Structures are given as C-alpha cells and as structure tokens.
Amino acid sequence: MTISANGRLFDRLERLATGRAGIVVLVIWGFGEALFLPIVPDVLLYLLAAAAPRRALVLFASVIASALAGTIVLYGLALAAPEVAERLVLSVPGIDRAMLEAARQLLAPGDPLALAAFGPGTPLKVDTVAWAAGSGTWLGLLAGVVLNRIARIGPGLLVAAIVGWRAAAWIRGHDRVVLVVYVVGWVILYAVYLS
C-alpha cells in the first residue's frame, strides 16, 4: 500500500501521537483547559486518535490526568480565594454568571454523577468553582471529573479511533480535505457555543 504525499500530515500526527511530545502537549492543554483555556483538548486528541488509534487510550488517560491536576489547582483556589477563582472562570469566553449559578444549584448537593450529567457546553472549570461552593467532597469532585471526561470526551474519541482504524488509507489519501472539514466543524461548534 502506498500513501500519497498528502498523507504526510497524518504521518506527522501519528509520530506526535506515538511519542512523548503528544502526551506533553495534551497534558499542558488539558491542565490549562481545566483552569482557563476556552478550547478543549479534544480538538487535538481526536486527530491524534484518528492518526494512531492504538494510542487513543494512552492519550485519553493523559487528558484525564491533566484535567484532574487542573481541577485540583482550581478547586484549591476556589476554596482559598473564591472571588479570584470566580473572576478567572468568568473571564473565559462563553462563560457567564448564569451558567455558574446554574452549576452551583445543580452541584450543591455534592453528587459526583451531576458532573457527568450537567451536559455538553458546561466547562469543567465552571463545575469546579461551583463544586467548591457546595457540600461535596474533593474525592467526589475527582470522581465526577473522571465521569465528566469519560461522558463528554469518550464518545468522540471512540469515533475518531474507529475511523482511524477502519479508514486509515482514505484519511491519509485525503488528509487536507479531512483537516479542513475537521477544523471547520470545530469552528462552527465554537461559533454556536460562543453565540
């Protein structure tokens, strides 16, 4: 099987996914997103999973671990200086006071399952600050973060890995088209979310 010159993009993504650099980038991105970054690490994660499906679980584990680390930092800040944590979260595009108040009401009882069930569009950082104002434990928060990442990122990751596994030659033969469609899809998603 020969891969056209177009496949070079996915060759580079595969090298990134199978090396330490991919994990480092996802860890930094996942940590930052749990605190203040508006763009989710799924954007890169799904591309890497499509380029190297066998690494999907390792890459996903790095995103979960970094989300846990970022959540611990933000939770500590929200307990020590709630007004600072709130300002940090409210400064992120697409997050407003109404979203934060809705999360506070939902998470006040301290049920970790509510973190997974709060739905798409509610950033983890909002849930973290809201959790700090409620009655939940830090262990409950961490369990909820894992559930949240599995429920929110897991399905897309599974689709990306299956596509990467079953259609590797097609993706590599049409990598520019795939990338354009992929980027346009994310831009549309964020345009709708931020509007």
C-alpha beads as a LAMMPS data file, in Angstrom:
LAMMPS data file: protein, C-alpha beads

195 atoms
194 bonds

1 atom types
1 bond types

-500.0 500.0 xlo xhi
-500.0 500.0 ylo yhi
-500.0 500.0 zlo zhi

Masses

1 110.0

Atoms # bond

1 1 1 0.000 0.000 0.000
2 1 1 1.422 3.365 -0.968
3 1 1 0.417 6.573 0.690
4 1 1 0.325 9.753 -1.337
5 1 1 2.261 12.857 -0.445
6 1 1 -0.972 14.119 1.069
7 1 1 -0.644 11.509 3.811
8 1 1 2.352 13.286 5.301
9 1 1 0.145 15.358 7.607
10 1 1 -1.299 12.258 9.235
11 1 1 2.163 10.680 9.310
12 1 1 3.299 13.655 11.406
13 1 1 0.215 13.387 13.602
14 1 1 0.941 9.690 14.097
15 1 1 4.525 10.456 15.152
16 1 1 3.204 13.077 17.569
17 1 1 0.650 10.620 18.960
18 1 1 3.157 7.817 19.451
19 1 1 5.854 9.941 21.046
20 1 1 6.217 11.792 24.314
21 1 1 5.557 15.145 22.668
22 1 1 1.905 14.265 22.023
23 1 1 1.340 13.398 25.645
24 1 1 3.141 16.542 26.816
25 1 1 1.023 18.769 24.558
26 1 1 -2.209 17.092 25.691
27 1 1 -1.219 17.297 29.371
28 1 1 -0.435 21.012 29.134
29 1 1 -3.600 21.667 27.139
30 1 1 -5.822 19.569 29.416
31 1 1 -4.387 21.225 32.531
32 1 1 -4.854 24.706 31.081
33 1 1 -8.374 23.954 29.877
34 1 1 -9.369 22.812 33.370
35 1 1 -8.301 26.250 34.626
36 1 1 -8.811 28.942 31.981
37 1 1 -8.337 27.882 28.350
38 1 1 -11.549 28.110 26.314
39 1 1 -10.620 25.470 23.691
40 1 1 -10.927 21.832 24.747
41 1 1 -8.037 19.375 24.259
42 1 1 -10.426 17.137 22.333
43 1 1 -9.547 19.221 19.260
44 1 1 -6.087 17.663 19.128
45 1 1 -6.953 14.411 20.898
46 1 1 -9.414 13.278 18.232
47 1 1 -6.940 13.977 15.415
48 1 1 -4.220 12.047 17.213
49 1 1 -6.595 9.151 17.877
50 1 1 -7.524 9.026 14.198
51 1 1 -3.835 9.075 13.223
52 1 1 -2.789 6.469 15.813
53 1 1 -5.855 4.564 17.082
54 1 1 -3.780 2.177 19.197
55 1 1 -2.605 5.131 21.297
56 1 1 -6.113 6.514 21.882
57 1 1 -6.445 5.189 25.444
58 1 1 -2.983 6.360 26.494
59 1 1 -3.669 9.805 25.059
60 1 1 -7.104 9.874 26.721
61 1 1 -5.565 8.895 30.060
62 1 1 -3.177 11.850 29.777
63 1 1 -6.113 14.207 29.159
64 1 1 -7.967 12.797 32.176
65 1 1 -4.891 13.031 34.416
66 1 1 -4.235 16.624 33.385
67 1 1 -7.890 17.541 33.912
68 1 1 -7.648 16.099 37.414
69 1 1 -4.499 18.103 38.121
70 1 1 -6.002 21.337 36.803
71 1 1 -9.195 20.716 38.738
72 1 1 -7.263 20.224 41.985
73 1 1 -5.480 23.556 41.461
74 1 1 -8.695 25.437 40.625
75 1 1 -10.605 23.777 43.464
76 1 1 -7.897 24.802 45.931
77 1 1 -8.049 28.349 44.589
78 1 1 -11.856 28.356 44.818
79 1 1 -11.675 27.280 48.468
80 1 1 -8.899 29.739 49.404
81 1 1 -9.994 32.725 47.313
82 1 1 -13.460 32.111 45.836
83 1 1 -13.735 35.582 44.289
84 1 1 -10.437 35.127 42.421
85 1 1 -11.476 31.700 41.106
86 1 1 -14.843 33.074 40.061
87 1 1 -13.266 36.013 38.204
88 1 1 -10.844 33.650 36.460
89 1 1 -13.655 31.406 35.249
90 1 1 -15.963 34.271 34.293
91 1 1 -13.183 35.787 32.165
92 1 1 -13.299 32.785 29.804
93 1 1 -15.320 33.392 26.606
94 1 1 -18.677 31.629 26.634
95 1 1 -18.939 31.517 30.424
96 1 1 -21.284 33.844 32.237
97 1 1 -22.715 34.268 35.716
98 1 1 -25.966 32.488 34.787
99 1 1 -24.005 29.375 33.773
100 1 1 -22.047 29.467 37.021
101 1 1 -25.205 29.911 39.127
102 1 1 -26.956 27.037 37.331
103 1 1 -23.945 24.818 38.038
104 1 1 -23.923 25.883 41.701
105 1 1 -27.573 24.907 42.102
106 1 1 -27.102 21.558 40.391
107 1 1 -23.883 20.661 42.210
108 1 1 -24.783 21.995 45.677
109 1 1 -25.784 18.530 46.974
110 1 1 -22.310 17.192 46.094
111 1 1 -23.324 14.331 43.780
112 1 1 -20.392 13.342 41.512
113 1 1 -22.819 11.982 38.915
114 1 1 -24.148 15.504 38.420
115 1 1 -20.757 16.498 36.981
116 1 1 -21.183 13.951 34.213
117 1 1 -24.867 14.727 33.705
118 1 1 -24.659 18.524 33.593
119 1 1 -24.435 18.277 29.853
120 1 1 -22.345 19.416 26.953
121 1 1 -21.432 23.058 26.888
122 1 1 -20.707 23.432 30.593
123 1 1 -16.962 23.662 31.011
124 1 1 -15.300 21.651 33.730
125 1 1 -13.830 24.832 35.227
126 1 1 -17.373 26.111 35.872
127 1 1 -18.275 22.869 37.603
128 1 1 -15.117 23.031 39.712
129 1 1 -15.811 26.526 41.031
130 1 1 -19.462 25.603 41.584
131 1 1 -18.460 22.422 43.427
132 1 1 -16.299 24.409 45.855
133 1 1 -19.378 26.396 46.910
134 1 1 -21.405 23.238 47.612
135 1 1 -21.295 20.390 50.083
136 1 1 -19.349 17.863 48.028
137 1 1 -16.003 16.377 48.998
138 1 1 -12.816 16.740 46.982
139 1 1 -12.863 12.982 46.320
140 1 1 -16.382 13.332 44.951
141 1 1 -15.158 16.123 42.709
142 1 1 -12.313 13.990 41.356
143 1 1 -14.680 11.079 40.713
144 1 1 -17.007 13.495 38.937
145 1 1 -14.150 14.822 36.788
146 1 1 -13.330 11.308 35.593
147 1 1 -17.018 10.658 34.842
148 1 1 -17.265 14.015 33.070
149 1 1 -14.274 13.333 30.840
150 1 1 -15.485 9.826 30.005
151 1 1 -19.022 11.005 29.217
152 1 1 -18.022 14.107 27.287
153 1 1 -14.811 13.122 25.507
154 1 1 -15.124 9.333 25.359
155 1 1 -17.739 9.023 22.587
156 1 1 -15.867 11.359 20.212
157 1 1 -12.609 9.585 20.981
158 1 1 -14.181 6.223 20.179
159 1 1 -15.484 7.518 16.849
160 1 1 -12.089 9.035 15.969
161 1 1 -10.253 5.813 16.815
162 1 1 -12.700 3.672 14.821
163 1 1 -12.442 5.998 11.818
164 1 1 -8.658 5.958 12.136
165 1 1 -8.644 2.193 12.344
166 1 1 -11.114 1.428 9.567
167 1 1 -10.322 4.257 7.131
168 1 1 -6.611 4.953 7.660
169 1 1 -5.695 4.792 3.963
170 1 1 -8.600 7.012 2.929
171 1 1 -7.824 9.593 5.629
172 1 1 -4.171 9.714 4.659
173 1 1 -5.043 9.957 0.982
174 1 1 -7.369 12.887 1.650
175 1 1 -5.670 14.426 4.670
176 1 1 -6.044 18.047 3.579
177 1 1 -9.778 17.653 2.983
178 1 1 -10.162 15.792 6.270
179 1 1 -8.292 18.510 8.123
180 1 1 -10.307 21.331 6.523
181 1 1 -13.623 19.608 7.319
182 1 1 -12.416 18.870 10.844
183 1 1 -11.313 22.443 11.533
184 1 1 -14.481 23.911 10.002
185 1 1 -16.545 21.587 12.199
186 1 1 -14.796 22.798 15.356
187 1 1 -15.082 26.441 14.273
188 1 1 -18.824 26.034 13.726
189 1 1 -19.209 24.263 17.074
190 1 1 -17.401 27.060 18.913
191 1 1 -19.234 29.786 16.968
192 1 1 -22.568 28.274 18.049
193 1 1 -21.343 27.775 21.624
194 1 1 -19.995 31.315 21.963
195 1 1 -23.045 32.977 20.406

Bonds

1 1 1 2
2 1 2 3
3 1 3 4
4 1 4 5
5 1 5 6
6 1 6 7
7 1 7 8
8 1 8 9
9 1 9 10
10 1 10 11
11 1 11 12
12 1 12 13
13 1 13 14
14 1 14 15
15 1 15 16
16 1 16 17
17 1 17 18
18 1 18 19
19 1 19 20
20 1 20 21
21 1 21 22
22 1 22 23
23 1 23 24
24 1 24 25
25 1 25 26
26 1 26 27
27 1 27 28
28 1 28 29
29 1 29 30
30 1 30 31
31 1 31 32
32 1 32 33
33 1 33 34
34 1 34 35
35 1 35 36
36 1 36 37
37 1 37 38
38 1 38 39
39 1 39 40
40 1 40 41
41 1 41 42
42 1 42 43
43 1 43 44
44 1 44 45
45 1 45 46
46 1 46 47
47 1 47 48
48 1 48 49
49 1 49 50
50 1 50 51
51 1 51 52
52 1 52 53
53 1 53 54
54 1 54 55
55 1 55 56
56 1 56 57
57 1 57 58
58 1 58 59
59 1 59 60
60 1 60 61
61 1 61 62
62 1 62 63
63 1 63 64
64 1 64 65
65 1 65 66
66 1 66 67
67 1 67 68
68 1 68 69
69 1 69 70
70 1 70 71
71 1 71 72
72 1 72 73
73 1 73 74
74 1 74 75
75 1 75 76
76 1 76 77
77 1 77 78
78 1 78 79
79 1 79 80
80 1 80 81
81 1 81 82
82 1 82 83
83 1 83 84
84 1 84 85
85 1 85 86
86 1 86 87
87 1 87 88
88 1 88 89
89 1 89 90
90 1 90 91
91 1 91 92
92 1 92 93
93 1 93 94
94 1 94 95
95 1 95 96
96 1 96 97
97 1 97 98
98 1 98 99
99 1 99 100
100 1 100 101
101 1 101 102
102 1 102 103
103 1 103 104
104 1 104 105
105 1 105 106
106 1 106 107
107 1 107 108
108 1 108 109
109 1 109 110
110 1 110 111
111 1 111 112
112 1 112 113
113 1 113 114
114 1 114 115
115 1 115 116
116 1 116 117
117 1 117 118
118 1 118 119
119 1 119 120
120 1 120 121
121 1 121 122
122 1 122 123
123 1 123 124
124 1 124 125
125 1 125 126
126 1 126 127
127 1 127 128
128 1 128 129
129 1 129 130
130 1 130 131
131 1 131 132
132 1 132 133
133 1 133 134
134 1 134 135
135 1 135 136
136 1 136 137
137 1 137 138
138 1 138 139
139 1 139 140
140 1 140 141
141 1 141 142
142 1 142 143
143 1 143 144
144 1 144 145
145 1 145 146
146 1 146 147
147 1 147 148
148 1 148 149
149 1 149 150
150 1 150 151
151 1 151 152
152 1 152 153
153 1 153 154
154 1 154 155
155 1 155 156
156 1 156 157
157 1 157 158
158 1 158 159
159 1 159 160
160 1 160 161
161 1 161 162
162 1 162 163
163 1 163 164
164 1 164 165
165 1 165 166
166 1 166 167
167 1 167 168
168 1 168 169
169 1 169 170
170 1 170 171
171 1 171 172
172 1 172 173
173 1 173 174
174 1 174 175
175 1 175 176
176 1 176 177
177 1 177 178
178 1 178 179
179 1 179 180
180 1 180 181
181 1 181 182
182 1 182 183
183 1 183 184
184 1 184 185
185 1 185 186
186 1 186 187
187 1 187 188
188 1 188 189
189 1 189 190
190 1 190 191
191 1 191 192
192 1 192 193
193 1 193 194
194 1 194 195
